[in-house]
Amino acid sequence: MKKLLWLCAGLLLCAAGPAEDLRVSRGAGGAVASEEETAARVGIEILKKGGNATDAAVAVSFALAVTWPEAGNLGGGGFWLSRDPSGKVLVVDYREVAPREARRDLYIRPNARGIVPSAAEGPLATGVPGTVAGLALAHRRGGRLRWRDLLEPAIRLARDGFVMTENTSASIAWNRERLLRDPETARIFLPGGAAPAPGSTFRQPDLAATLTAIRDRGEDGFYRGSVARSIEEGQRRTGGLISRGDLARYEAKTRPPVRFRFENAEVLTTPAPSSGPALAEMVLLTNLVGPDKLRPRDASSAHWAVEIEKRAYRDRNRYLGDPAFGGVRQNLFTDVTRLRAIAASIRPDRATATKDLRGAESDKPSTTHFSIVDSAGGAVSVTTTLNDSFGNARVAPGLGFLWNDEMDDFATRPGQKNMYGLVQGKVNAVAPGKRMLSAMCPIIVVSGGRVAFVWGTPGGSTIPTTNYQLLLGTLLRHETLEAAVAAPRFHQQDLPDTVQYERGRFEPDWTEGLRRLGHTVVERENSIYNSGLIGRVHGIARNPDGSWTAVADPRRSGAGLVVRPADASPVVRPAGANPVVRPAGANPVVRPADAGPVVRPTP
Ligand code: DON
């Protein structure tokens, strides 16, 4: 019955949407899947002009900062994962860092007025932003078009305005109360006290000026000069810590990717300070307990997945953080001897309580993920965030961009839960210049030497578990990407010791089956942002004929768009791009036979 309701809701959503189905499209000349349609169309235009996936990703990212203020950003950070047509992989970590004046006890010690500052809102919740530096670095490494040409669409959308969509208007309206707290933010996003109406033209001249400085001076247009001076001045006035020195010192970093094999494919994702290693542990544990146990979509397979998620999350909360600081142990996540012992601790017939696991030390908010491929087979997978929806719900005065509230991703004090209910260890304590641990982990799957899938998701702490369940769906169960994205999700993160599941998506025999095994099973909290759902995956799959299917998660509006052959730029397809024979019912590109070696250690 519940499944039927979900299906009806999906049909209604589609029926209410525009005539063109934006959620799933197929085409050969490249593809873009993103949560926001206007920005996705910017990516398609760049591909059509002969830009590669990197160019399109840079342009989409800047466009999202204009059209999707909930999570697109200049004042936040993220993780970039790309693979060029020759197979070269690039990870850019552009996570925010703590300002130099941030001390370990920042959120413990009361201030002069006797108040303990918040890491989740207010002036001290903001980390030094990384987005502009990250995109500049990614462009230097792999872009083909000129930087300024990639900024132009965003500048136009901010300066001349864009036609407000229902999606963005609703997102602003949902966050009205928070956005009203700061007068300048309210002036921009709530003119006359209400969210701009769908169909109206929404202009952001301050943001256009900031983007223009970035267009003309590259990252220096943001981290140095007049924008940096305005940032420092605004921070001083409002009680923030970010100085020009912090901005000038900010550095996006390239990092080796996390690579592991699952079924007949190689999975690429991002390392610490993201949560790719925890995802690797989930998959390697799956291989060790026997993937067949996780193949069905039933309570018994969910039990194995939950027990695996719990153990990988325990390691994440304890051993991951900024690798430039002490205590990070990424090698543990792929250490097979250790993982064997962990796999052996999973009981087939009973849940293991969090308190009984050795070595003990938690979606309302918003992030956004987009996936892009070009006609030559290059792929980019980017997850980017301000943390909470609209971040700190405060714009940088005069500059029109929203500040993040990412400091809450640190372990702010021992035992303290963050906004996702996560209880994290001292390895992720606050320190000057340190990156806070992130759950983000964008994905690229390679099969037969070519990109088979690109995807990722927002969802705070549920990001690694959503990505894990997508890997089980596509690679183990051979579902199409659409089916794997649409399938119901659940989540376990060690603490709290519960299995959260998507509201209205599971039959009673599933929940009862897990309860009988000793799990505490709870419906996902129904917040205004997520309606009790988990994650929003925007991804692309390669079809047997080498064309692409772009998929937007039906959980919320989004766009999966493709370049149709008639539109395509004259990019030459590499030789040997042969279609793969598709086993009946299987996903298009990864064959079940000949599973590769169980573990390929992270470099
Ligand atoms: O980096 C993190 O783990 C969080 N700041 C991500 C926040 C998020 O995904 C919110 N999205 N719905």
Residues whose N, C-alpha, C, O or C-beta is under 5 A from the ligand:
A	BS01	DON	P365 S366 T367 T385 N387 D409 L437 S438 A439 M440 P458 G459 G460
